[in-house]
Amino acid sequence: MKTTVQLVIITIVVFFLGSCKKDTSGVKIGIASKMLSNKVWYLDHKQEGGVTKSYVGQATYSISFLKNKTTKDSDGYTGLYLIENQNNQLQIRVSALSVNNNSISYVHVIESIGDTKMILSYFPSGQTEKIKLFYTSRN
């Protein structure tokens, strides 16, 4: 009888511990946001399929993501951004306007992000090859 009760208790404990799953998406978003914000990110190179185009040493595209969730890039677009977790992938969602009030919105997957390096990717509309954008922050 004592072993049956112990077995039931162990089964219940294992069931509840096994069914507990900690949601860490908020933590991941917070860390990515801290790594991303208040820096100027410069595009170093772009990779599309097997072709890599380097921008190192050239005047190139840059983008800033501020702590107040606003963004501004070297093409003159200003707007808002949001970091979100979709299907276990961190993404940056941007909605912005140009100086001529042309709107743009896009979503890039955060492949990796560190203190000074970031890789974003996306699939152009109607295409199957992913484009990767490699950025460096010099702050």
Wavefront OBJ file of the C-alpha trace (Angstrom):
o trace
v 0.000 0.000 0.000
v 2.793 2.400 0.911
v 4.572 1.818 -2.431
v 1.327 2.372 -4.355
v 0.814 5.746 -2.667
v 4.449 6.675 -3.336
v 4.089 5.622 -6.965
v 0.946 7.753 -7.360
v 2.670 10.761 -5.758
v 5.746 10.355 -7.969
v 3.544 10.037 -11.069
v 1.630 13.203 -10.168
v 4.837 15.159 -9.480
v 6.432 13.996 -12.747
v 3.263 14.844 -14.672
v 3.059 18.389 -13.295
v 6.768 19.085 -13.611
v 6.814 17.688 -17.138
v 3.827 19.765 -18.191
v 5.307 23.020 -16.911
v 6.898 24.920 -19.740
v 8.453 28.290 -19.134
v 7.639 30.932 -21.739
v 10.938 32.651 -22.521
v 9.817 34.650 -25.562
v 9.532 37.863 -23.515
v 13.073 37.388 -22.228
v 14.403 36.797 -25.760
v 12.604 39.899 -27.037
v 13.997 41.970 -24.162
v 17.568 40.843 -24.775
v 17.290 41.407 -28.532
v 15.805 44.854 -27.924
v 18.713 45.836 -25.666
v 21.257 44.575 -28.200
v 19.495 46.336 -31.088
v 18.559 49.718 -29.681
v 20.377 53.038 -29.555
v 22.936 52.012 -32.161
v 23.549 52.779 -35.801
v 23.726 49.543 -37.804
v 25.735 49.669 -41.049
v 25.153 47.175 -43.854
v 28.470 45.371 -44.463
v 27.334 42.853 -47.040
v 24.316 41.138 -48.521
v 24.047 37.464 -49.415
v 21.529 36.204 -51.940
v 21.820 32.553 -52.857
v 25.492 31.953 -53.574
v 26.227 35.592 -54.396
v 27.680 37.985 -51.798
v 27.864 41.721 -52.372
v 30.209 43.606 -50.039
v 29.727 47.203 -48.935
v 32.711 47.312 -46.558
v 34.676 50.549 -46.980
v 31.870 52.204 -48.955
v 29.190 54.696 -48.016
v 26.342 52.320 -47.409
v 22.899 51.836 -45.975
v 22.485 52.323 -42.240
v 19.568 52.088 -39.825
v 19.027 53.146 -36.217
v 16.617 51.508 -33.805
v 15.932 53.681 -30.755
v 14.733 52.603 -27.302
v 11.446 54.450 -27.824
v 10.661 51.975 -30.673
v 11.305 54.486 -33.465
v 13.630 53.900 -36.387
v 15.413 56.010 -38.969
v 17.515 54.900 -41.931
v 19.963 56.477 -44.355
v 17.358 56.405 -47.147
v 15.311 58.969 -45.185
v 12.647 56.628 -43.814
v 11.430 57.207 -40.248
v 8.862 55.175 -38.384
v 8.193 52.560 -35.771
v 9.527 49.075 -35.153
v 8.458 46.111 -33.082
v 10.405 43.018 -32.088
v 8.203 39.937 -31.861
v 8.478 36.186 -31.565
v 6.690 34.357 -34.383
v 6.978 30.583 -34.717
v 9.980 30.586 -32.365
v 11.823 33.164 -34.500
v 12.567 36.711 -33.450
v 11.471 39.242 -36.038
v 11.694 42.985 -36.537
v 8.519 44.535 -37.963
v 9.063 48.039 -39.413
v 6.487 50.590 -40.617
v 7.969 53.844 -41.893
v 7.464 56.883 -44.112
v 9.906 58.600 -46.474
v 10.419 62.366 -46.570
v 7.912 62.345 -49.487
v 5.377 60.393 -47.369
v 5.890 57.119 -49.247
v 5.188 54.269 -46.859
v 7.136 51.077 -46.411
v 6.575 48.132 -44.130
v 8.564 44.937 -43.863
v 9.451 42.074 -41.574
v 12.975 40.689 -41.185
v 13.947 37.604 -39.199
v 16.726 38.148 -36.661
v 19.123 35.333 -37.555
v 21.619 36.471 -34.897
v 22.383 39.560 -32.878
v 25.274 40.545 -30.682
v 26.794 43.689 -29.286
v 28.300 44.782 -32.633
v 27.098 42.228 -35.227
v 23.630 41.457 -36.535
v 22.289 39.222 -39.306
v 18.764 39.758 -40.627
v 17.023 37.761 -43.352
v 13.898 37.853 -45.464
v 12.289 36.248 -48.493
v 11.459 38.786 -51.230
v 7.849 38.631 -52.345
v 7.297 35.733 -54.741
v 10.827 34.351 -54.359
v 12.142 31.231 -52.679
v 15.734 32.322 -52.009
v 16.408 34.005 -48.708
v 18.391 37.234 -48.587
v 20.701 37.754 -45.612
v 21.819 41.199 -44.512
v 25.002 41.447 -42.396
v 25.285 44.555 -40.214
v 27.940 45.995 -37.916
v 27.439 48.617 -35.230
v 30.400 50.917 -34.685
v 29.092 52.597 -31.524
l 1 2 3 4 5 6 7 8 9 10 11 12 13 14 15 16 17 18 19 20 21 22 23 24 25 26 27 28 29 30 31 32 33 34 35 36 37 38 39 40 41 42 43 44 45 46 47 48 49 50 51 52 53 54 55 56 57 58 59 60 61 62 63 64 65 66 67 68 69 70 71 72 73 74 75 76 77 78 79 80 81 82 83 84 85 86 87 88 89 90 91 92 93 94 95 96 97 98 99 100 101 102 103 104 105 106 107 108 109 110 111 112 113 114 115 116 117 118 119 120 121 122 123 124 125 126 127 128 129 130 131 132 133 134 135 136 137 138 139
